[in-house]
Amino acid sequence: MTYILHYIEAMLPYMLGAMPVIAVYRLLRVRSLHKGCCRTTLYHEAGLIIFLLYLTGLASQAIVPHPKSIGFFAGWVNLVPFQILVDAWREAAVNHDFEPLIISLAGNIGIFIPMGFFIPLLWRRTWKQTVLTTFLASLTIELCQLFQARCSDIDDLWMNTLGGLIGWGVYLLLHRPKPEITERFKIRGNRL
């Protein structure tokens, strides 16, 4: 739990710094939408601001390089599926410490659940479009990490994508019984 709190604490300055930029951008964007054919809602704008703040926090921890971590292929690459999980399991069995295994699983899956939830909530997207978007976002992160002293890992890719699928499932659990709630978050018209 301390590990997760550390990440949240590290994300906050980036999110707070981005908040005024996002708010001004959305204010200007809403004005241009109203001049065109689209209408937005307060729900959509609030959801979009939260989503953009989440993306800022995610990027701050996964993409923004730390000062001593820049260099071409400075990190290492794992292309063997499940290798990180096997290594974490072995470590847990020897040291009786399951925290790294839980953090690897829960962290990589959990960090992408909001993406899988907000994409269909804010825009009309199918589960395939949502999963593809989360996959591409995760792939972008892994490619960016090639140039830093971080690990680029195929396990992160599939776990992040699974998190996006779970997020879409959470959206569906809200949407099916109460579609009028989720419809409040959709923009009216065909532009963002």
Secondary structure, DSSP 8 states (H G I E B T S, - for coil): -HHHHHHHHHHHHHHHHHHHHHHHHHHHHHHHHHHTT-B--HHHHHHHHHHHHHHHHHHHHHTS--TT-BSTT-SEEE-STTHHHHHHHHHHHHH---HHHHIIIIIHHHTTHHHHHHHHHHS---HHHHHHHHHHHHHHHHHHGGGBTSEEEHHHHHHHHHHHHHHHHHHHHHHTT-HHHHHTTS-BSS--
